[in-house]
């Protein structure tokens, strides 16, 4: 399973919120508590998505830098 893709999916986070809120309703949680939990999950998911996105951007940049360095080495050897 591709966890990186799953963790960056808004649909997955919406499903998690839905399940948790349903459980909270079943146990009679107050609206205030449900709002706090929803806010917490939303904030955490935003952070996770940001971290994964930055990692992808950094990885792509490192790959591009490596390819440019290899081209430069080839030119030097000629």
N, C-alpha and C positions, 0 to 999 in steps of 0.2 A: 504494500500500500504506500502511496506517495503522501507521506504526512505533511511535507512542506506545502504541497498543493491543497491538501485538506484544511490545514490550519489557516491558509490565506483565503478560504472560501467564505464569503458572507452568508451563503446559504447554510453552511454548517453551523456558524455562530448563531444564526437565527433559530435553527433547530435546537441547539443547546439551550438557548434562552427559553424557547417554548417548552421543552421538557422540564427544565428546572421550575419555571413558573407554574406549570401544571401540577407538579409535586407540591409546591408551596400552597396552591389553592386547595389541594386535597387535605393538607394538614392545617388549613385555616389561617395562613399567614396574613398579616395586615397589608393593605395597599402600600403603605409606606415601606415596609420590608421588601415587597416585590419590586418597587421602584428602585430601591437601593441595590438589590441584587442585579436587576437589569442594567443599571448604570455601571456597576462593577464589571460585569461580563463584557459590556460594550467597550469600556476603557481597556480592559485586558486584551480583547481581540484586536482593537486598533493598534496596540503596542506590538502584538505578535505579527500582524500583517506588515507593519512598518519595518520591523527587524528583518523579516524574511525578504521584503522588497529590497532593502538596502544591501543585504547579503547577495542577492542576485545581481544587483547593479555593480557591486564591488567585484564579484566574480567575473562578470563580463569585461569590466575594465582591466582586470589583471590578465585575462586571456588576450585582450587586444594589445596590451603592453608587451607581453611575451612574444606575440607574433611580430610586432614591429622590431623587437630586439633581434629576433632570428633573421629578419630581412637585412638589418644593418650588419650583422655578423657575416652574412653571405656576401654583401657588397664589399666588406673589408677584405675578405679572403681573395676576392678577384683582383 
